[in-house]
Amino acid sequence: VRALHTRTRVASAMTGRWSSFLVLLFVCSCCWSDPASPKDQTEAVKSLIMRLLGESYVPKFNLEMIAATSQGRDVFEIESTSHPDQVTIRGNTGVALASGFNWYLKYYCNCHVSWGVNGTGDQLNVPSPLPHITRKVRMESPVKYRIPN
């Protein structure tokens, strides 16, 4: 019985080491992998818009890639276009574009997305037409590296 207990502790310790190694390997692979192309990043945000609001809203948001700040930090810009019911969101990454989309929903449409089960807690009654932005919004991340939560 004692030998079995000792083998179980050793196996448990090895499993813990392997788990730590796999987590480290995953983190390293994320940091050193090639970044997604600008097209892939904008397509991902279009898919996000479609999942949240529906396919009819995708053409209402023009997504454009821009350069990061001079310090290498994420940035997004939001402004209305000359066409009514259209908004342009610019960002240096897909995450920045998605952040700009969230900012617009939250502060101009009075909408929000929550962690509720199957959309419970979400308030996505987007006004029609889309609210106009009188002045371009530009938000820069205060930090260079961000970890999504």
C-alpha positions as CSV (number, residue, x, y, z in Angstrom):
1,V,0.0,0.0,0.0
2,R,2.8,2.4,0.9
3,A,4.5,1.7,-2.5
4,L,1.3,2.5,-4.3
5,H,0.9,5.7,-2.3
6,T,4.4,6.7,-3.2
7,R,3.9,6.0,-6.9
8,T,0.7,8.0,-6.8
9,R,2.5,11.0,-5.3
10,V,5.3,10.7,-7.9
11,A,2.8,10.5,-10.8
12,S,0.9,13.5,-9.4
13,A,4.1,15.5,-9.2
14,M,5.0,14.6,-12.7
15,T,1.5,15.5,-14.0
16,G,1.9,18.9,-12.3
17,R,5.3,19.4,-14.0
18,W,3.9,18.4,-17.4
19,S,0.9,20.7,-16.9
20,S,3.3,23.6,-16.1
21,F,5.4,22.7,-19.1
22,L,2.4,22.6,-21.4
23,V,1.2,26.0,-20.2
24,L,4.6,27.5,-20.7
25,L,4.8,25.9,-24.2
26,F,1.4,27.4,-25.1
27,V,2.4,30.9,-23.9
28,C,5.6,30.8,-25.8
29,S,4.0,29.6,-29.0
30,C,1.5,32.5,-28.8
31,C,4.3,35.0,-28.3
32,W,6.5,33.7,-31.1
33,S,3.9,32.8,-33.7
34,D,3.5,34.9,-36.8
35,P,0.8,37.6,-36.3
36,A,-2.4,37.3,-38.2
37,S,-2.6,39.3,-41.5
38,P,-4.5,42.6,-41.4
39,K,-7.2,40.9,-43.6
40,D,-7.6,38.0,-41.2
41,Q,-7.9,40.4,-38.3
42,T,-10.6,42.5,-40.0
43,E,-12.4,39.4,-41.0
44,A,-12.4,38.2,-37.4
45,V,-14.0,41.4,-36.2
46,K,-16.6,41.3,-39.0
47,S,-17.4,37.8,-37.7
48,L,-17.7,39.2,-34.2
49,I,-20.1,41.9,-35.4
50,M,-22.2,39.2,-37.2
51,R,-22.3,37.0,-34.2
52,L,-23.4,39.8,-31.9
53,L,-25.7,41.9,-34.0
54,G,-26.5,39.9,-37.1
55,E,-25.3,39.8,-40.7
56,S,-27.2,42.9,-41.7
57,Y,-25.0,45.1,-39.4
58,V,-21.7,44.0,-40.9
59,P,-21.8,46.5,-43.9
60,K,-22.6,49.3,-41.4
61,F,-19.1,49.1,-39.9
62,N,-16.1,50.0,-42.1
63,L,-13.0,48.4,-40.5
64,E,-9.6,49.7,-41.3
65,M,-6.1,48.9,-40.1
66,I,-3.9,51.8,-38.9
67,A,-0.4,51.9,-37.4
68,A,0.2,51.5,-33.7
69,T,1.2,54.6,-31.6
70,S,4.9,55.7,-31.8
71,Q,5.4,53.8,-28.5
72,G,4.1,50.6,-30.1
73,R,0.8,50.7,-28.2
74,D,-2.6,49.6,-29.4
75,V,-4.9,52.3,-30.7
76,F,-8.4,52.6,-32.2
77,E,-10.4,55.4,-33.8
78,I,-14.1,55.7,-34.4
79,E,-15.9,58.2,-36.6
80,S,-19.1,58.5,-38.6
81,T,-18.8,58.4,-42.4
82,S,-20.4,60.7,-44.9
83,H,-23.0,58.0,-45.4
84,P,-25.8,57.9,-42.8
85,D,-26.0,54.7,-40.8
86,Q,-22.3,53.9,-41.2
87,V,-19.4,54.0,-38.8
88,T,-15.7,53.7,-39.5
89,I,-13.6,51.9,-36.9
90,R,-9.8,51.9,-37.3
91,G,-7.3,50.0,-35.2
92,N,-3.8,48.6,-35.3
93,T,-4.9,45.0,-34.4
94,G,-8.0,42.9,-34.4
95,V,-8.2,43.4,-30.7
96,A,-8.0,47.2,-31.1
97,L,-10.8,47.0,-33.7
98,A,-12.9,44.9,-31.4
99,S,-12.2,47.3,-28.6
100,G,-13.4,50.2,-30.8
101,F,-16.5,48.3,-31.7
102,N,-17.2,47.7,-28.0
103,W,-16.6,51.4,-27.2
104,Y,-19.1,52.4,-29.9
105,L,-21.7,50.0,-28.6
106,K,-21.2,51.1,-25.0
107,Y,-21.0,54.8,-25.3
108,Y,-23.0,55.6,-28.4
109,C,-25.6,52.9,-28.6
110,N,-26.0,52.3,-24.8
111,C,-25.5,48.6,-25.4
112,H,-23.3,46.1,-23.6
113,V,-22.2,42.5,-23.8
114,S,-21.9,40.4,-20.6
115,W,-20.8,37.0,-19.6
116,G,-24.4,35.7,-19.1
117,V,-25.3,32.3,-20.3
118,N,-26.6,32.2,-24.0
119,G,-26.7,36.0,-24.2
120,T,-28.5,36.6,-20.9
121,G,-27.5,39.9,-19.6
122,D,-26.6,41.3,-23.0
123,Q,-28.3,44.5,-24.0
124,L,-27.9,44.8,-27.8
125,N,-30.9,46.8,-28.9
126,V,-28.9,48.9,-31.3
127,P,-30.6,52.2,-32.4
128,S,-31.6,52.6,-36.0
129,P,-30.1,54.4,-37.7
130,L,-26.7,54.1,-36.0
131,P,-25.9,57.1,-33.7
132,H,-23.8,59.7,-35.4
133,I,-20.3,60.6,-33.9
134,T,-19.8,64.3,-34.0
135,R,-16.0,64.2,-33.4
136,K,-13.6,61.4,-34.1
137,V,-12.8,59.3,-31.0
138,R,-9.2,58.1,-30.6
139,M,-8.2,55.9,-27.7
140,E,-4.7,54.7,-27.0
141,S,-3.8,51.9,-24.7
142,P,-1.9,53.1,-21.7
143,V,0.3,50.0,-21.7
144,K,2.3,48.3,-24.5
145,Y,1.4,44.7,-23.6
146,R,-2.1,43.7,-22.8
147,I,-3.4,40.3,-21.6
148,P,-7.1,39.6,-22.6
149,N,-9.3,38.4,-19.7
